[in-house]
Amino acid sequence: MIRYLLAMLALGLAAPAFAVNAPADENVPTEDHVTFIQVGNLIADPAKGATGPAIITVREGKITKVDAGSTIPYAATDIVTIIDMSDKTVMPGLIDLHVHLTGDPGGDFWKQATEPTEWGVVVGAKNALLTAKAGFTTVREAGSSQYSAFSLRKGTAEGVIPGPRIIAAGPALAIVGGHGDTTGFKEDINDALASGYSCTGPVECAEKVRKASRAGSDIIKITATGGVLSQQGRGLEAHFTDAEMISIADTAHSLGLKVMAHAHGARGIEAAARAGIDTIDHGTFADEAALKAMKASGSALVPTLMAFQGVSEGLGKGIYTPVVENKIRETLGSVGKAVTMAKDMGVPVAFGTDAGVFDHGRNAEEFALMVRHGLTPREAVISATTLAAEVLGMEEQIGRIAPGYSADLIAFDGNPLEEVTVLEKIDWVMVRGRVID
Ligand SMILES: [Zn+2]
């Protein structure tokens, strides 16, 4: 006999799982708990559009069944939760391919000399919750203070802290004195604060990839060109040599790891793409030759338009040092042009924001910027679901609502395939079958 133990839940409230009158059959495992989500309008796969009412069945963190209509299917268990989203749109959870959970915007650069590395975990736990509540159920952590992102990754995976699934790079590989290396202090202080991941020459760079792999990186992050928010004053063009980038890409791929490259200057983007690096993040000054190289190598562009939005909001307020302000101003006239060109040339544009450069939780504001630069609302939504999942090599696990996929779900009002800004207000989030509240 089935007993539905929970009444409909008020919007936004988590469903407590009651186990009343546990069945006598000892073969029923205690984790035999089923959750039914009543959906008003289902978008199971953004490419295919909305399909109306549905019931999603979730067991042990995974979607096991998706039924059209509103009839709750039979469940051979006494432990049932029903979540009422019958007046909401429900979609796969969003994926942000470029965040820095362990940092907040506007921090003085010298704080790296005064704050313990573990502080990043505390800041990161706060930001993991903000990010999940904003509808992002998977993030790619694009470089953290030493290994703090690995602790966060374990924390959200085990449900010890609420937050998204984290695909973590750990420390980024950089050239000595480049973006990602410690700069701006006296040399002996720079050395003392260094992460241990700068490298010179193909052999040492290969060694650092293997070191990152040993430390637990899910993906290798490199700063292929200069960067805006570091104190390094050597511009925004290529920093690694071609031989170093090829060594990094080949070594990572031989270990089954993908590579993401921070890159602004066109020649640095081109060299990174030629080396076989999987995503070009920022891609600010990408020109036709750079995008052709990306198309040839299958590299995706992760434009992080919100990063520029965030830094432009802070300009002239004494937040940035003069060397950084100059680099910011250099970029602002070009923001978004690469997105339009990439789309025209058939280079995939995948969703990533650089949250941490702006306040965590504002990630979904990226959608409107993508649309402003030429993506359709549907393309923008695909960029943060099925396409982002493909970029991660996780297209069989996340990015759509189907049996066997992780129960990563969001609910909200409206249709993002027509108006992307509806994704800026998410009412309910589930990550790996756990409700975030
Ligand atoms: Zn970044």
Residues whose N, C-alpha, C, O or C-beta is under 5 A from the ligand:
A	BS01	ZN	A142 D354
